Amino acid sequence: LRDDRIRIERMENLHFEYSHAFQLITDFYAKEVPDTTGPQKLSVILSLDKPVICSLAAVIAYLKEFNLEKMLYNPSNFKRLSSETEYMTINGTTMKNLEILQNQTDMKTKGSLLWVLDHTKTYFGRRRLKKWVTQPLMKCSEINARLDAVSEILLSESSVFGQIQNLLCKLPDIERGLCSVFHKKCSTQEFLLIVSTLSRLDVEIQALVPVIHSHVKTHLLQKALLEIPELLSPVKHYLKVLNEEAAKTGDKTQLFKDLTDFPVIRKRKEEILDVLSKIQLHLLDIRKQIKNPSAEYVTVSGQEFLIEVKNSHKSSVPSDWVMVSSTKTVSRFHSPFVIENYKHLNQLREQLVLDCSAEWLNFLDHFSEHYHPVSKAIGHLATIDCLFSLAQVAKQGDYCRPTVQDNRREIVIKNGRHPVIDVLLGEQDQYVPNTTNLSGDGERVMIITGPNMGGKSSYIKQVALITVMAQIGSYVPAEESTIGVVDGIFTR
């Protein structure tokens, strides 16, 4: 079947020639990368194999057409392909048949494994959990690190975990907001929301640091929590610069409190004030000309600096003044001096709007230099949210911590239950538990027989789902469970 969503574009051979690729990458990392680490990053890139350099150059050239090349600024995010798999293999068919992300009845989340596991409080935590569920871990040390963290949250009596969970509640989607900032697609309102939220998190987690040191024991939790304040520390500077009221209304001309770092805006505003001062000073001449010492400028229908003269006194108005509007009782004029300077003032105001828009984009660029540390901090928050979610799952009745080992080929589950059906049936109609005992040295295969609708498929799926749960670092619905690390699950 043809999939019209897929588009294939062929790059010119020139992009894959080493000399051209070398020059493009040198220019990109030495000149275009905004921070001072560009040359260091270039040396890392040039140490790669020639085919990799040629491919990277072609990707940079392609992404430049969409202004997305910034995603390649940081080579530390590049991962080397290896024969060793980092995650369990779960293909699309398996994902569908095991109902990992959605059920097969109405394709909704309810009735899926994700539905059982998802007690996250944040949007970015939910996305991280979805990634965990579809990419179970293969390294025993990483699996047990998650299990240790879940166990600590589950068993600890410290109030610090409740305080941390409260911080996660009602957070906006700062992960997507950060991407919007990075690609300069955000409004001033959205930027204010993101930096104020990040700044608040920085302050509140910093206040918990002494308690975290003394009460949080597991390395995964402690490392994530203690790194967040340091990673978010640059954010408060950007919040201090902003005029919050102007940011809320989207007024970029008044957006920055201190114009020290914005000389173009400062100069334009000084020019505007100079013209306004001249127009205001001209009012003294106007009063003399029309013999009215109390005359003032008025603004009508957006027209500024109008001189209002009663129709009975129109004879005192100089002949070179231009009438702008009139009523039955008054006429309104602009003097030649006002016309000339008002035109200049409007030009300066228009230029100020353009200058402020340009400076706003530069400001976002400057903030984006901190994208990777801030993104890492949000990643830590997402991880913490997922661990709290798995701890909530573990609180359900008759769940146990699985023993995960990478040096043994076995799946031993005592009185296991299907995690989804167990929740759907509830306490009134409990799921009948089943025991599984498979090992490389003993029973390697089990043949399941029984009548139609007798639960054969549910039992087989139960074993697979418990294995997935164990390898994402979750407690499992069983009395006991020992899982040798599984590298893939396949279904027909």
C-alpha beads as a LAMMPS data file, in Angstrom:
LAMMPS data file: protein, C-alpha beads

492 atoms
491 bonds

1 atom types
1 bond types

-500.0 500.0 xlo xhi
-500.0 500.0 ylo yhi
-500.0 500.0 zlo zhi

Masses

1 110.0

Atoms # bond

1 1 1 0.000 0.000 0.000
2 1 1 1.196 3.479 -0.805
3 1 1 1.450 5.876 2.135
4 1 1 0.964 9.435 0.856
5 1 1 2.290 10.872 4.122
6 1 1 5.821 9.786 3.197
7 1 1 7.821 12.121 0.974
8 1 1 11.220 11.176 -0.401
9 1 1 13.635 13.937 -1.382
10 1 1 16.949 13.163 -3.011
11 1 1 19.878 15.397 -2.065
12 1 1 22.422 16.357 -4.710
13 1 1 25.605 14.278 -4.754
14 1 1 27.576 17.437 -3.943
15 1 1 26.275 17.337 -0.354
16 1 1 27.860 13.918 0.173
17 1 1 31.317 14.846 -1.134
18 1 1 33.780 15.005 1.757
19 1 1 35.439 18.307 0.786
20 1 1 32.071 20.075 0.528
21 1 1 30.804 18.423 3.722
22 1 1 33.977 19.367 5.605
23 1 1 33.592 23.036 4.624
24 1 1 29.876 23.148 5.459
25 1 1 30.378 21.565 8.886
26 1 1 33.366 23.810 9.658
27 1 1 31.336 26.923 8.836
28 1 1 28.351 25.637 10.797
29 1 1 30.098 24.755 14.068
30 1 1 32.841 27.404 13.999
31 1 1 30.709 30.367 12.877
32 1 1 26.976 29.703 13.247
33 1 1 26.827 27.985 16.647
34 1 1 26.125 30.941 18.966
35 1 1 28.083 29.985 22.104
36 1 1 31.842 29.875 22.625
37 1 1 31.978 26.083 22.552
38 1 1 31.598 25.974 18.762
39 1 1 35.293 25.132 18.089
40 1 1 35.220 22.357 20.723
41 1 1 32.094 20.897 19.138
42 1 1 33.748 21.111 15.721
43 1 1 36.710 19.035 16.912
44 1 1 34.283 16.374 18.201
45 1 1 32.463 16.301 14.853
46 1 1 35.630 16.133 12.758
47 1 1 36.773 13.088 14.742
48 1 1 33.834 11.136 13.291
49 1 1 34.173 8.802 10.311
50 1 1 34.057 10.424 6.861
51 1 1 30.711 8.844 5.835
52 1 1 29.164 10.169 9.068
53 1 1 30.498 13.685 8.395
54 1 1 29.103 13.602 4.846
55 1 1 25.707 12.430 6.101
56 1 1 25.642 15.085 8.847
57 1 1 26.450 17.819 6.324
58 1 1 23.545 16.698 4.136
59 1 1 21.197 16.735 7.146
60 1 1 22.346 20.258 8.103
61 1 1 21.793 21.482 4.536
62 1 1 18.321 19.920 4.478
63 1 1 17.236 21.253 7.879
64 1 1 18.396 24.772 6.977
65 1 1 15.524 24.945 4.482
66 1 1 13.132 24.752 7.452
67 1 1 15.226 26.773 9.950
68 1 1 15.581 23.650 12.086
69 1 1 19.363 23.287 11.904
70 1 1 19.718 24.532 15.491
71 1 1 18.696 21.067 16.669
72 1 1 22.183 19.907 15.636
73 1 1 24.091 22.538 17.631
74 1 1 24.923 20.108 20.443
75 1 1 26.843 16.974 19.330
76 1 1 26.586 15.539 22.859
77 1 1 23.007 14.595 21.933
78 1 1 24.218 12.426 19.049
79 1 1 24.095 8.690 19.718
80 1 1 26.293 6.102 18.039
81 1 1 24.419 3.186 16.494
82 1 1 25.507 -0.052 18.094
83 1 1 24.800 -3.738 17.759
84 1 1 23.887 -3.653 21.454
85 1 1 20.265 -2.704 21.879
86 1 1 19.423 -0.203 24.591
87 1 1 15.719 -1.032 24.735
88 1 1 13.524 -4.109 24.466
89 1 1 12.234 -4.731 20.933
90 1 1 8.463 -4.216 20.756
91 1 1 7.192 -3.807 17.192
92 1 1 3.908 -2.241 16.142
93 1 1 2.040 -5.541 15.931
94 1 1 3.092 -6.490 19.455
95 1 1 2.203 -3.032 20.738
96 1 1 -1.278 -3.416 19.240
97 1 1 -1.920 -7.019 20.307
98 1 1 -0.765 -6.453 23.888
99 1 1 -2.840 -3.240 24.019
100 1 1 0.103 -1.321 25.438
101 1 1 -1.012 2.180 24.366
102 1 1 -4.680 1.685 23.462
103 1 1 -7.329 -1.007 23.613
104 1 1 -8.438 -2.879 20.487
105 1 1 -12.149 -2.252 21.031
106 1 1 -12.491 1.506 20.545
107 1 1 -8.791 2.471 20.282
108 1 1 -9.004 4.564 23.472
109 1 1 -6.347 4.683 26.187
110 1 1 -8.697 3.165 28.783
111 1 1 -8.100 -0.564 28.944
112 1 1 -4.436 -0.308 27.924
113 1 1 -1.271 -0.873 29.955
114 1 1 -0.514 2.856 29.747
115 1 1 -3.917 3.572 31.301
116 1 1 -3.069 1.370 34.291
117 1 1 0.360 2.943 34.791
118 1 1 -0.447 6.588 34.094
119 1 1 -0.889 8.573 37.294
120 1 1 1.349 11.424 36.101
121 1 1 0.613 15.029 36.999
122 1 1 2.261 16.791 34.044
123 1 1 1.974 16.744 30.252
124 1 1 5.686 16.136 29.822
125 1 1 5.627 13.387 32.474
126 1 1 2.851 11.640 30.545
127 1 1 4.904 11.777 27.348
128 1 1 7.953 10.422 29.190
129 1 1 5.916 7.538 30.662
130 1 1 4.589 6.679 27.192
131 1 1 8.192 6.499 25.998
132 1 1 9.128 4.275 28.936
133 1 1 6.243 1.883 28.237
134 1 1 7.182 1.527 24.567
135 1 1 10.929 1.284 25.300
136 1 1 11.507 -1.042 28.293
137 1 1 15.097 -1.018 29.500
138 1 1 17.680 -3.726 28.863
139 1 1 20.329 -2.772 31.426
140 1 1 19.701 -4.369 34.793
141 1 1 21.413 -1.505 36.657
142 1 1 19.076 1.083 35.097
143 1 1 15.980 -1.036 35.781
144 1 1 16.938 -1.518 39.424
145 1 1 17.740 2.193 39.788
146 1 1 14.123 2.949 38.839
147 1 1 12.814 0.198 41.104
148 1 1 14.912 1.537 44.003
149 1 1 13.454 5.016 43.463
150 1 1 9.884 3.683 43.281
151 1 1 10.462 1.655 46.457
152 1 1 11.790 4.693 48.300
153 1 1 8.793 6.838 47.323
154 1 1 6.479 3.985 48.295
155 1 1 8.035 3.245 51.689
156 1 1 9.460 6.594 52.827
157 1 1 7.705 8.487 55.599
158 1 1 9.430 11.782 54.722
159 1 1 7.164 14.705 53.800
160 1 1 9.616 15.816 51.100
161 1 1 8.023 13.484 48.534
162 1 1 4.588 14.996 49.131
163 1 1 6.079 18.480 48.707
164 1 1 7.767 17.496 45.452
165 1 1 4.579 15.946 44.097
166 1 1 2.665 19.131 44.958
167 1 1 5.165 21.111 42.852
168 1 1 4.304 18.962 39.838
169 1 1 0.564 19.577 40.100
170 1 1 -0.957 22.124 37.706
171 1 1 2.313 22.820 35.872
172 1 1 1.815 24.102 32.315
173 1 1 3.382 22.192 29.433
174 1 1 6.831 23.748 29.902
175 1 1 8.466 21.164 27.629
176 1 1 6.440 22.214 24.569
177 1 1 6.700 25.840 25.661
178 1 1 10.488 25.553 25.700
179 1 1 10.449 24.124 22.163
180 1 1 8.252 27.030 21.090
181 1 1 10.797 29.459 22.575
182 1 1 13.698 27.628 20.929
183 1 1 12.077 27.899 17.504
184 1 1 11.038 31.544 18.184
185 1 1 7.338 30.738 17.749
186 1 1 6.200 31.814 21.222
187 1 1 4.263 34.921 22.240
188 1 1 5.409 37.221 25.031
189 1 1 2.596 35.810 27.193
190 1 1 3.784 32.235 26.660
191 1 1 7.416 33.178 27.315
192 1 1 6.455 34.896 30.570
193 1 1 4.492 31.818 31.663
194 1 1 7.412 29.497 30.888
195 1 1 10.177 31.538 32.575
196 1 1 8.043 32.421 35.607
197 1 1 7.137 28.739 36.080
198 1 1 10.767 27.625 35.692
199 1 1 11.974 30.363 38.034
200 1 1 9.403 29.360 40.660
201 1 1 10.451 25.708 40.386
202 1 1 14.088 26.751 40.789
203 1 1 13.322 28.656 44.012
204 1 1 11.011 26.010 45.496
205 1 1 13.301 23.045 44.786
206 1 1 16.334 25.026 45.996
207 1 1 14.512 25.483 49.313
208 1 1 14.151 21.692 49.582
209 1 1 17.835 20.922 48.883
210 1 1 18.853 20.407 52.565
211 1 1 15.921 18.003 53.096
212 1 1 16.689 16.196 49.832
213 1 1 20.296 15.665 50.973
214 1 1 19.181 14.159 54.276
215 1 1 15.972 12.287 53.354
216 1 1 16.328 11.149 49.716
217 1 1 18.615 8.127 49.513
218 1 1 18.349 6.647 46.010
219 1 1 20.853 7.954 43.485
220 1 1 18.366 8.423 40.629
221 1 1 16.004 10.616 42.660
222 1 1 18.713 12.549 44.473
223 1 1 20.692 13.290 41.299
224 1 1 17.599 14.484 39.406
225 1 1 16.339 16.703 42.234
226 1 1 19.712 18.256 43.116
227 1 1 20.626 19.043 39.503
228 1 1 17.400 20.934 38.737
229 1 1 18.214 24.227 40.587
230 1 1 21.637 24.464 38.956
231 1 1 20.237 23.740 35.493
232 1 1 17.472 26.347 35.920
233 1 1 19.673 29.051 37.481
234 1 1 20.077 31.136 34.250
235 1 1 16.289 31.520 33.886
236 1 1 15.741 34.124 36.617
237 1 1 17.856 36.694 34.734
238 1 1 15.388 36.643 31.833
239 1 1 12.443 37.066 34.173
240 1 1 14.071 40.119 35.810
241 1 1 14.545 41.791 32.429
242 1 1 10.855 41.520 31.497
243 1 1 8.127 44.046 32.225
244 1 1 5.430 41.562 33.245
245 1 1 2.466 43.826 32.461
246 1 1 3.754 44.507 28.940
247 1 1 4.468 40.789 28.443
248 1 1 0.895 39.922 29.459
249 1 1 -0.544 42.377 26.908
250 1 1 1.986 41.548 24.176
251 1 1 3.380 45.116 24.057
252 1 1 6.937 44.572 22.835
253 1 1 7.734 48.317 22.885
254 1 1 7.533 48.288 26.703
255 1 1 8.688 44.697 27.188
256 1 1 12.134 45.273 28.657
257 1 1 12.605 47.039 31.997
258 1 1 16.285 47.889 31.655
259 1 1 17.410 48.967 28.190
260 1 1 21.142 48.730 28.982
261 1 1 21.402 45.567 26.895
262 1 1 19.125 46.960 24.173
263 1 1 20.925 50.051 22.776
264 1 1 18.885 50.135 19.554
265 1 1 15.595 50.380 21.457
266 1 1 17.050 52.925 23.879
267 1 1 18.258 55.135 21.022
268 1 1 14.902 54.929 19.210
269 1 1 12.996 55.848 22.370
270 1 1 15.332 58.803 22.954
271 1 1 14.633 60.009 19.407
272 1 1 10.884 59.705 20.042
273 1 1 11.167 61.668 23.299
274 1 1 13.172 64.346 21.494
275 1 1 10.439 64.813 18.862
276 1 1 7.711 64.818 21.533
277 1 1 9.648 67.476 23.433
278 1 1 9.880 69.661 20.301
279 1 1 6.155 69.334 19.622
280 1 1 5.359 70.173 23.240
281 1 1 7.654 73.215 23.127
282 1 1 5.937 74.362 19.928
283 1 1 2.726 74.741 21.955
284 1 1 4.093 78.019 23.369
285 1 1 4.265 79.487 19.832
286 1 1 0.762 78.220 19.065
287 1 1 -0.670 79.955 22.133
288 1 1 0.849 83.243 21.009
289 1 1 -0.360 82.849 17.433
290 1 1 -3.997 82.211 18.367
291 1 1 -3.831 84.507 21.425
292 1 1 -5.026 81.768 23.790
293 1 1 -2.609 81.195 26.730
294 1 1 -4.554 78.118 27.933
295 1 1 -4.610 76.257 24.611
296 1 1 -3.672 72.570 24.828
297 1 1 -3.246 69.741 22.359
298 1 1 -6.179 67.335 22.066
299 1 1 -6.455 63.837 20.599
300 1 1 -9.568 62.916 18.623
301 1 1 -10.138 59.593 16.816
302 1 1 -6.459 58.712 17.133
303 1 1 -5.268 62.024 15.680
304 1 1 -2.819 63.600 18.136
305 1 1 -1.610 67.183 18.714
306 1 1 -4.771 68.852 17.407
307 1 1 -5.370 72.524 18.217
308 1 1 -9.036 73.091 18.972
309 1 1 -10.375 76.549 18.102
310 1 1 -13.938 77.768 18.536
311 1 1 -15.540 78.526 15.187
312 1 1 -16.201 82.089 16.385
313 1 1 -12.398 82.575 16.681
314 1 1 -11.351 80.920 13.390
315 1 1 -10.149 84.248 12.083
316 1 1 -7.176 84.070 14.476
317 1 1 -5.901 80.833 12.899
318 1 1 -2.918 81.330 10.530
319 1 1 -3.689 80.630 6.891
320 1 1 -1.017 77.903 6.553
321 1 1 -2.600 75.711 9.253
322 1 1 -4.421 72.604 8.003
323 1 1 -7.921 71.856 9.277
324 1 1 -8.190 68.174 10.263
325 1 1 -11.795 67.978 11.528
326 1 1 -14.627 70.188 12.734
327 1 1 -17.982 70.209 14.545
328 1 1 -20.736 72.805 14.830
329 1 1 -18.833 74.580 17.589
330 1 1 -15.100 73.918 17.061
331 1 1 -12.534 73.281 14.358
332 1 1 -9.311 71.336 14.842
333 1 1 -6.009 72.164 13.151
334 1 1 -2.434 71.073 12.691
335 1 1 0.277 73.655 12.254
336 1 1 2.964 73.045 9.573
337 1 1 5.506 72.373 12.336
338 1 1 3.219 69.773 13.941
339 1 1 2.497 68.130 10.558
340 1 1 6.204 67.721 9.828
341 1 1 7.166 66.467 13.294
342 1 1 4.057 64.306 13.739
343 1 1 4.946 62.508 10.505
344 1 1 8.504 62.011 11.765
345 1 1 7.161 60.802 15.133
346 1 1 4.959 58.158 13.498
347 1 1 7.885 56.967 11.405
348 1 1 9.973 56.604 14.559
349 1 1 7.149 54.755 16.314
350 1 1 6.816 52.324 13.417
351 1 1 10.568 51.825 13.437
352 1 1 10.447 51.237 17.198
353 1 1 7.929 48.416 16.689
354 1 1 10.232 46.826 14.096
355 1 1 13.276 47.304 16.344
356 1 1 11.474 45.776 19.321
357 1 1 10.335 42.789 17.261
358 1 1 13.918 42.217 16.092
359 1 1 15.279 42.575 19.637
360 1 1 12.589 40.176 20.888
361 1 1 13.837 37.510 18.466
362 1 1 17.434 38.207 19.538
363 1 1 16.307 37.911 23.161
364 1 1 14.761 34.495 22.416
365 1 1 17.973 33.490 20.643
366 1 1 19.957 34.462 23.718
367 1 1 17.638 32.459 25.959
368 1 1 17.924 29.484 23.588
369 1 1 21.633 29.228 24.430
370 1 1 20.387 27.681 27.691
371 1 1 17.985 25.324 25.903
372 1 1 19.883 22.113 26.642
373 1 1 20.353 22.589 30.422
374 1 1 16.753 23.799 30.826
375 1 1 15.517 20.880 28.711
376 1 1 17.556 18.516 30.892
377 1 1 15.926 19.994 34.024
378 1 1 12.458 19.438 32.524
379 1 1 13.550 15.887 31.668
380 1 1 14.443 15.352 35.336
381 1 1 10.998 16.627 36.357
382 1 1 9.387 14.247 33.847
383 1 1 11.396 11.332 35.253
384 1 1 10.374 12.234 38.813
385 1 1 6.734 12.460 37.706
386 1 1 6.965 8.982 36.136
387 1 1 8.534 7.509 39.275
388 1 1 5.727 8.956 41.399
389 1 1 3.248 7.464 38.922
390 1 1 4.821 4.006 39.212
391 1 1 4.849 4.346 43.011
392 1 1 1.103 5.020 42.849
393 1 1 0.694 1.829 40.797
394 1 1 2.698 -0.103 43.399
395 1 1 0.284 1.022 46.139
396 1 1 -2.455 -1.101 44.576
397 1 1 -3.142 -4.356 46.397
398 1 1 -0.974 -7.423 45.901
399 1 1 1.752 -5.802 43.797
400 1 1 5.357 -6.869 44.364
401 1 1 8.789 -5.609 43.420
402 1 1 10.169 -7.870 40.683
403 1 1 13.674 -9.261 40.922
404 1 1 15.349 -8.380 37.620
405 1 1 18.554 -10.185 36.651
406 1 1 20.555 -9.936 33.447
407 1 1 22.614 -13.095 33.980
408 1 1 19.725 -15.580 34.155
409 1 1 17.272 -16.730 31.498
410 1 1 14.048 -17.152 33.409
411 1 1 10.543 -15.823 33.912
412 1 1 9.149 -16.843 37.277
413 1 1 5.811 -15.324 38.298
414 1 1 3.938 -16.557 41.351
415 1 1 0.185 -15.880 41.306
416 1 1 0.442 -13.225 38.612
417 1 1 -2.545 -11.304 37.286
418 1 1 -3.232 -9.479 34.027
419 1 1 -2.535 -5.838 35.032
420 1 1 -5.329 -4.340 32.920
421 1 1 -8.095 -6.926 33.411
422 1 1 -7.321 -6.957 37.135
423 1 1 -8.105 -3.219 37.328
424 1 1 -11.130 -3.418 35.017
425 1 1 -12.743 -6.235 37.010
426 1 1 -12.167 -4.476 40.328
427 1 1 -12.581 -5.951 43.776
428 1 1 -16.028 -7.504 43.197
429 1 1 -14.948 -9.959 40.503
430 1 1 -11.277 -10.650 41.115
431 1 1 -9.003 -11.967 38.369
432 1 1 -7.914 -15.577 38.924
433 1 1 -4.118 -15.562 39.443
434 1 1 -1.782 -17.813 37.458
435 1 1 1.758 -18.987 38.077
436 1 1 4.459 -19.082 35.389
437 1 1 7.803 -20.873 35.619
438 1 1 10.027 -20.691 32.548
439 1 1 13.817 -20.958 32.432
440 1 1 16.602 -21.673 30.002
441 1 1 17.754 -24.616 32.108
442 1 1 14.294 -26.029 32.823
443 1 1 10.905 -25.522 31.184
444 1 1 11.608 -23.363 28.139
445 1 1 8.149 -23.632 26.551
446 1 1 4.581 -23.819 27.822
447 1 1 1.629 -24.958 25.699
448 1 1 -1.604 -23.380 26.896
449 1 1 -4.805 -25.332 26.209
450 1 1 -8.403 -24.814 27.216
451 1 1 -11.898 -23.978 25.940
452 1 1 -12.778 -20.893 23.924
453 1 1 -13.067 -17.778 26.094
454 1 1 -11.241 -19.686 28.830
455 1 1 -8.521 -17.062 29.298
456 1 1 -5.638 -18.559 27.279
457 1 1 -4.778 -15.289 25.484
458 1 1 -5.179 -13.277 28.677
459 1 1 -2.717 -15.559 30.461
460 1 1 -0.127 -15.351 27.681
461 1 1 -0.504 -11.563 27.428
462 1 1 -0.282 -11.323 31.210
463 1 1 3.232 -12.828 31.168
464 1 1 4.344 -10.407 28.446
465 1 1 2.859 -7.352 30.191
466 1 1 4.377 -8.267 33.556
467 1 1 7.751 -8.577 31.804
468 1 1 7.297 -5.142 30.216
469 1 1 6.295 -3.636 33.570
470 1 1 9.318 -5.152 35.293
471 1 1 11.724 -3.790 32.688
472 1 1 10.360 -0.239 32.828
473 1 1 10.999 -0.284 36.589
474 1 1 7.465 -0.893 37.825
475 1 1 6.075 -3.140 40.512
476 1 1 4.022 -6.002 39.050
477 1 1 0.678 -7.674 39.921
478 1 1 1.976 -10.874 41.503
479 1 1 3.036 -12.339 44.847
480 1 1 6.603 -12.855 43.627
481 1 1 8.366 -12.305 40.328
482 1 1 11.858 -12.959 38.976
483 1 1 12.565 -11.770 35.443
484 1 1 15.702 -12.411 33.428
485 1 1 16.135 -9.422 31.096
486 1 1 14.167 -10.004 27.877
487 1 1 15.415 -8.414 24.641
488 1 1 12.172 -8.641 22.667
489 1 1 8.499 -9.617 22.715
490 1 1 6.753 -10.854 19.565
491 1 1 3.118 -11.744 18.869
492 1 1 1.322 -13.091 15.844

Bonds

1 1 1 2
2 1 2 3
3 1 3 4
4 1 4 5
5 1 5 6
6 1 6 7
7 1 7 8
8 1 8 9
9 1 9 10
10 1 10 11
11 1 11 12
12 1 12 13
13 1 13 14
14 1 14 15
15 1 15 16
16 1 16 17
17 1 17 18
18 1 18 19
19 1 19 20
20 1 20 21
21 1 21 22
22 1 22 23
23 1 23 24
24 1 24 25
25 1 25 26
26 1 26 27
27 1 27 28
28 1 28 29
29 1 29 30
30 1 30 31
31 1 31 32
32 1 32 33
33 1 33 34
34 1 34 35
35 1 35 36
36 1 36 37
37 1 37 38
38 1 38 39
39 1 39 40
40 1 40 41
41 1 41 42
42 1 42 43
43 1 43 44
44 1 44 45
45 1 45 46
46 1 46 47
47 1 47 48
48 1 48 49
49 1 49 50
50 1 50 51
51 1 51 52
52 1 52 53
53 1 53 54
54 1 54 55
55 1 55 56
56 1 56 57
57 1 57 58
58 1 58 59
59 1 59 60
60 1 60 61
61 1 61 62
62 1 62 63
63 1 63 64
64 1 64 65
65 1 65 66
66 1 66 67
67 1 67 68
68 1 68 69
69 1 69 70
70 1 70 71
71 1 71 72
72 1 72 73
73 1 73 74
74 1 74 75
75 1 75 76
76 1 76 77
77 1 77 78
78 1 78 79
79 1 79 80
80 1 80 81
81 1 81 82
82 1 82 83
83 1 83 84
84 1 84 85
85 1 85 86
86 1 86 87
87 1 87 88
88 1 88 89
89 1 89 90
90 1 90 91
91 1 91 92
92 1 92 93
93 1 93 94
94 1 94 95
95 1 95 96
96 1 96 97
97 1 97 98
98 1 98 99
99 1 99 100
100 1 100 101
101 1 101 102
102 1 102 103
103 1 103 104
104 1 104 105
105 1 105 106
106 1 106 107
107 1 107 108
108 1 108 109
109 1 109 110
110 1 110 111
111 1 111 112
112 1 112 113
113 1 113 114
114 1 114 115
115 1 115 116
116 1 116 117
117 1 117 118
118 1 118 119
119 1 119 120
120 1 120 121
121 1 121 122
122 1 122 123
123 1 123 124
124 1 124 125
125 1 125 126
126 1 126 127
127 1 127 128
128 1 128 129
129 1 129 130
130 1 130 131
131 1 131 132
132 1 132 133
133 1 133 134
134 1 134 135
135 1 135 136
136 1 136 137
137 1 137 138
138 1 138 139
139 1 139 140
140 1 140 141
141 1 141 142
142 1 142 143
143 1 143 144
144 1 144 145
145 1 145 146
146 1 146 147
147 1 147 148
148 1 148 149
149 1 149 150
150 1 150 151
151 1 151 152
152 1 152 153
153 1 153 154
154 1 154 155
155 1 155 156
156 1 156 157
157 1 157 158
158 1 158 159
159 1 159 160
160 1 160 161
161 1 161 162
162 1 162 163
163 1 163 164
164 1 164 165
165 1 165 166
166 1 166 167
167 1 167 168
168 1 168 169
169 1 169 170
170 1 170 171
171 1 171 172
172 1 172 173
173 1 173 174
174 1 174 175
175 1 175 176
176 1 176 177
177 1 177 178
178 1 178 179
179 1 179 180
180 1 180 181
181 1 181 182
182 1 182 183
183 1 183 184
184 1 184 185
185 1 185 186
186 1 186 187
187 1 187 188
188 1 188 189
189 1 189 190
190 1 190 191
191 1 191 192
192 1 192 193
193 1 193 194
194 1 194 195
195 1 195 196
196 1 196 197
197 1 197 198
198 1 198 199
199 1 199 200
200 1 200 201
201 1 201 202
202 1 202 203
203 1 203 204
204 1 204 205
205 1 205 206
206 1 206 207
207 1 207 208
208 1 208 209
209 1 209 210
210 1 210 211
211 1 211 212
212 1 212 213
213 1 213 214
214 1 214 215
215 1 215 216
216 1 216 217
217 1 217 218
218 1 218 219
219 1 219 220
220 1 220 221
221 1 221 222
222 1 222 223
223 1 223 224
224 1 224 225
225 1 225 226
226 1 226 227
227 1 227 228
228 1 228 229
229 1 229 230
230 1 230 231
231 1 231 232
232 1 232 233
233 1 233 234
234 1 234 235
235 1 235 236
236 1 236 237
237 1 237 238
238 1 238 239
239 1 239 240
240 1 240 241
241 1 241 242
242 1 242 243
243 1 243 244
244 1 244 245
245 1 245 246
246 1 246 247
247 1 247 248
248 1 248 249
249 1 249 250
250 1 250 251
251 1 251 252
252 1 252 253
253 1 253 254
254 1 254 255
255 1 255 256
256 1 256 257
257 1 257 258
258 1 258 259
259 1 259 260
260 1 260 261
261 1 261 262
262 1 262 263
263 1 263 264
264 1 264 265
265 1 265 266
266 1 266 267
267 1 267 268
268 1 268 269
269 1 269 270
270 1 270 271
271 1 271 272
272 1 272 273
273 1 273 274
274 1 274 275
275 1 275 276
276 1 276 277
277 1 277 278
278 1 278 279
279 1 279 280
280 1 280 281
281 1 281 282
282 1 282 283
283 1 283 284
284 1 284 285
285 1 285 286
286 1 286 287
287 1 287 288
288 1 288 289
289 1 289 290
290 1 290 291
291 1 291 292
292 1 292 293
293 1 293 294
294 1 294 295
295 1 295 296
296 1 296 297
297 1 297 298
298 1 298 299
299 1 299 300
300 1 300 301
301 1 301 302
302 1 302 303
303 1 303 304
304 1 304 305
305 1 305 306
306 1 306 307
307 1 307 308
308 1 308 309
309 1 309 310
310 1 310 311
311 1 311 312
312 1 312 313
313 1 313 314
314 1 314 315
315 1 315 316
316 1 316 317
317 1 317 318
318 1 318 319
319 1 319 320
320 1 320 321
321 1 321 322
322 1 322 323
323 1 323 324
324 1 324 325
325 1 325 326
326 1 326 327
327 1 327 328
328 1 328 329
329 1 329 330
330 1 330 331
331 1 331 332
332 1 332 333
333 1 333 334
334 1 334 335
335 1 335 336
336 1 336 337
337 1 337 338
338 1 338 339
339 1 339 340
340 1 340 341
341 1 341 342
342 1 342 343
343 1 343 344
344 1 344 345
345 1 345 346
346 1 346 347
347 1 347 348
348 1 348 349
349 1 349 350
350 1 350 351
351 1 351 352
352 1 352 353
353 1 353 354
354 1 354 355
355 1 355 356
356 1 356 357
357 1 357 358
358 1 358 359
359 1 359 360
360 1 360 361
361 1 361 362
362 1 362 363
363 1 363 364
364 1 364 365
365 1 365 366
366 1 366 367
367 1 367 368
368 1 368 369
369 1 369 370
370 1 370 371
371 1 371 372
372 1 372 373
373 1 373 374
374 1 374 375
375 1 375 376
376 1 376 377
377 1 377 378
378 1 378 379
379 1 379 380
380 1 380 381
381 1 381 382
382 1 382 383
383 1 383 384
384 1 384 385
385 1 385 386
386 1 386 387
387 1 387 388
388 1 388 389
389 1 389 390
390 1 390 391
391 1 391 392
392 1 392 393
393 1 393 394
394 1 394 395
395 1 395 396
396 1 396 397
397 1 397 398
398 1 398 399
399 1 399 400
400 1 400 401
401 1 401 402
402 1 402 403
403 1 403 404
404 1 404 405
405 1 405 406
406 1 406 407
407 1 407 408
408 1 408 409
409 1 409 410
410 1 410 411
411 1 411 412
412 1 412 413
413 1 413 414
414 1 414 415
415 1 415 416
416 1 416 417
417 1 417 418
418 1 418 419
419 1 419 420
420 1 420 421
421 1 421 422
422 1 422 423
423 1 423 424
424 1 424 425
425 1 425 426
426 1 426 427
427 1 427 428
428 1 428 429
429 1 429 430
430 1 430 431
431 1 431 432
432 1 432 433
433 1 433 434
434 1 434 435
435 1 435 436
436 1 436 437
437 1 437 438
438 1 438 439
439 1 439 440
440 1 440 441
441 1 441 442
442 1 442 443
443 1 443 444
444 1 444 445
445 1 445 446
446 1 446 447
447 1 447 448
448 1 448 449
449 1 449 450
450 1 450 451
451 1 451 452
452 1 452 453
453 1 453 454
454 1 454 455
455 1 455 456
456 1 456 457
457 1 457 458
458 1 458 459
459 1 459 460
460 1 460 461
461 1 461 462
462 1 462 463
463 1 463 464
464 1 464 465
465 1 465 466
466 1 466 467
467 1 467 468
468 1 468 469
469 1 469 470
470 1 470 471
471 1 471 472
472 1 472 473
473 1 473 474
474 1 474 475
475 1 475 476
476 1 476 477
477 1 477 478
478 1 478 479
479 1 479 480
480 1 480 481
481 1 481 482
482 1 482 483
483 1 483 484
484 1 484 485
485 1 485 486
486 1 486 487
487 1 487 488
488 1 488 489
489 1 489 490
490 1 490 491
491 1 491 492
